[in-house]
Amino acid sequence: MAGANPRVKEAAAKAARDHEEILRAVHRFEAALASPAPGREPAWKHRAGASLVGVLDSLNVHRESAENEGGVIAEAEALLGRPPALAVARSQHVRLLKDAGKLLADLEKRREDPQLTCEAVRERAWDLALALRNHQALEADLILEAFDLDIGGEG
């Protein structure tokens, strides 16, 4: 990080903080999903939906900070031009928010619907969590490529 300019360092640090907050929200969501559901599906769906709100909120904060002026995607774009990976990262933000929003809408509107099974919700949620992790990996790779900064965390 020593060679990067302060604006770039702050954008990368903000992206790392956003990623950590998304992970904490996903962990809370996963805990709700892993809680027992049989015989209490409506309450389970409510709990899962409430925890999914945290994922959506943290993802919205990240998207805004990453894509706005001074954000990590904007800074990478200024340095790298418009490589395909930046377009992919932007489109992933849209898709992740859309998928999470659809799942939340189902959890809220179909709480009493036995056709919306806990197993189906869990499968969609695991897919969402995996897509979030893949997105974070793409952004970490972009940051490394553009700024020679590693925000990948420990390990």
C-alpha positions as CSV (number, residue, x, y, z in Angstrom):
1,M,0.0,0.0,0.0
2,A,3.0,2.3,0.4
3,G,3.1,3.4,-3.3
4,A,-0.6,4.1,-3.8
5,N,-1.9,7.6,-3.6
6,P,-4.1,8.5,-0.5
7,R,-7.3,8.6,-2.5
8,V,-6.7,5.1,-3.9
9,K,-5.7,3.8,-0.5
10,E,-8.9,5.2,1.0
11,A,-11.1,3.7,-1.8
12,A,-9.5,0.3,-1.3
13,A,-9.8,0.5,2.5
14,K,-13.5,1.5,2.1
15,A,-14.1,-1.5,-0.2
16,A,-12.4,-3.8,2.3
17,R,-14.6,-2.4,5.1
18,D,-17.7,-2.8,2.9
19,H,-16.7,-6.4,2.2
20,E,-16.3,-7.2,5.9
21,E,-19.7,-5.7,6.7
22,I,-21.4,-7.7,3.9
23,L,-19.7,-10.8,5.3
24,R,-21.0,-10.1,8.8
25,A,-24.5,-9.5,7.4
26,V,-24.3,-12.8,5.4
27,H,-23.2,-14.7,8.5
28,R,-26.2,-13.4,10.4
29,F,-28.4,-14.4,7.4
30,E,-26.8,-17.8,7.3
31,A,-27.5,-18.3,11.0
32,A,-31.1,-17.4,10.5
33,L,-31.3,-19.9,7.6
34,A,-29.7,-22.6,9.6
35,S,-32.2,-22.2,12.5
36,P,-34.8,-25.0,12.8
37,A,-37.9,-24.5,10.5
38,P,-40.2,-27.5,10.8
39,G,-43.5,-26.5,12.3
40,R,-42.7,-22.8,12.4
41,E,-42.1,-21.9,8.8
42,P,-43.8,-18.5,8.9
43,A,-41.7,-17.4,11.9
44,W,-38.6,-18.9,10.2
45,K,-39.3,-16.9,7.0
46,H,-39.8,-13.7,9.0
47,R,-36.5,-14.2,10.8
48,A,-34.7,-15.1,7.5
49,G,-36.2,-12.0,5.8
50,A,-35.3,-9.7,8.7
51,S,-31.7,-10.9,8.5
52,L,-31.7,-10.5,4.7
53,V,-32.5,-6.8,5.1
54,G,-29.0,-6.4,6.6
55,V,-27.4,-8.0,3.6
56,L,-29.3,-5.8,1.2
57,D,-28.5,-2.7,3.3
58,S,-24.7,-3.5,3.4
59,L,-24.7,-4.3,-0.3
60,N,-26.4,-1.1,-1.2
61,V,-23.9,0.9,0.8
62,H,-21.1,-0.9,-0.9
63,R,-22.5,-0.4,-4.4
64,E,-22.9,3.3,-3.8
65,S,-19.4,3.8,-2.3
66,A,-17.7,1.6,-4.9
67,E,-19.4,3.1,-8.0
68,N,-19.6,6.8,-7.0
69,E,-16.8,9.3,-7.6
70,G,-13.8,8.3,-5.5
71,G,-15.0,4.7,-5.1
72,V,-12.9,1.8,-5.8
73,I,-14.6,0.9,-9.1
74,A,-14.4,4.6,-10.3
75,E,-10.8,4.8,-9.3
76,A,-9.9,1.5,-11.0
77,E,-11.8,2.7,-14.1
78,A,-9.7,5.9,-14.2
79,L,-6.5,3.9,-14.1
80,L,-7.4,0.9,-16.2
81,G,-9.9,2.3,-18.6
82,R,-13.0,0.1,-19.0
83,P,-11.8,-3.5,-18.9
84,P,-14.5,-6.2,-19.0
85,A,-14.1,-7.1,-15.4
86,L,-15.2,-3.6,-14.3
87,A,-18.4,-4.0,-16.3
88,V,-18.9,-7.4,-14.7
89,A,-18.5,-6.0,-11.2
90,R,-21.1,-3.3,-11.9
91,S,-23.5,-5.7,-13.4
92,Q,-23.0,-8.1,-10.4
93,H,-24.0,-5.3,-8.1
94,V,-27.3,-4.9,-10.0
95,R,-27.9,-8.7,-10.2
96,L,-27.1,-9.3,-6.5
97,L,-29.4,-6.5,-5.4
98,K,-32.2,-7.8,-7.7
99,D,-31.8,-11.4,-6.5
100,A,-31.7,-10.4,-2.8
101,G,-34.7,-8.1,-3.3
102,K,-36.7,-10.9,-5.0
103,L,-35.9,-13.3,-2.2
104,L,-36.9,-10.7,0.4
105,A,-40.2,-10.0,-1.4
106,D,-41.0,-13.7,-1.4
107,L,-40.1,-14.0,2.3
108,E,-42.4,-11.1,3.1
109,K,-45.3,-11.7,0.8
110,R,-45.3,-15.5,0.9
111,R,-44.6,-16.1,4.6
112,E,-47.8,-18.2,5.0
113,D,-47.4,-20.0,1.6
114,P,-46.4,-23.6,2.0
115,Q,-45.3,-23.7,-1.6
116,L,-42.3,-21.5,-0.6
117,T,-40.4,-24.1,1.3
118,C,-37.6,-23.5,3.7
119,E,-35.4,-25.8,1.6
120,A,-36.1,-23.6,-1.5
121,V,-35.4,-20.5,0.4
122,R,-32.1,-22.0,1.7
123,E,-31.1,-23.0,-1.8
124,R,-31.7,-19.5,-3.1
125,A,-29.9,-18.0,-0.2
126,W,-26.8,-20.2,-0.5
127,D,-26.7,-19.2,-4.2
128,L,-26.9,-15.6,-3.2
129,A,-24.1,-16.0,-0.6
130,L,-21.9,-17.7,-3.1
131,A,-22.5,-15.0,-5.7
132,L,-21.6,-12.4,-3.1
133,R,-18.3,-14.2,-2.3
134,N,-17.5,-14.5,-6.0
135,H,-18.2,-10.8,-6.5
136,Q,-15.9,-9.9,-3.6
137,A,-13.2,-12.0,-5.1
138,L,-13.6,-10.2,-8.4
139,E,-13.3,-6.8,-6.8
140,A,-10.3,-7.9,-4.7
141,D,-8.6,-9.0,-8.0
142,L,-9.5,-5.7,-9.7
143,I,-8.0,-3.8,-6.8
144,L,-4.8,-5.8,-6.8
145,E,-4.5,-5.4,-10.6
146,A,-5.3,-1.7,-10.6
147,F,-3.5,-0.5,-7.5
148,D,-1.3,-3.4,-6.4
149,L,-3.2,-3.5,-3.1
150,D,-4.4,-6.7,-1.4
151,I,-7.8,-6.3,0.4
152,G,-8.3,-10.0,0.5
153,G,-8.1,-10.3,4.3
154,E,-6.1,-12.6,6.4
155,G,-4.6,-15.9,5.2
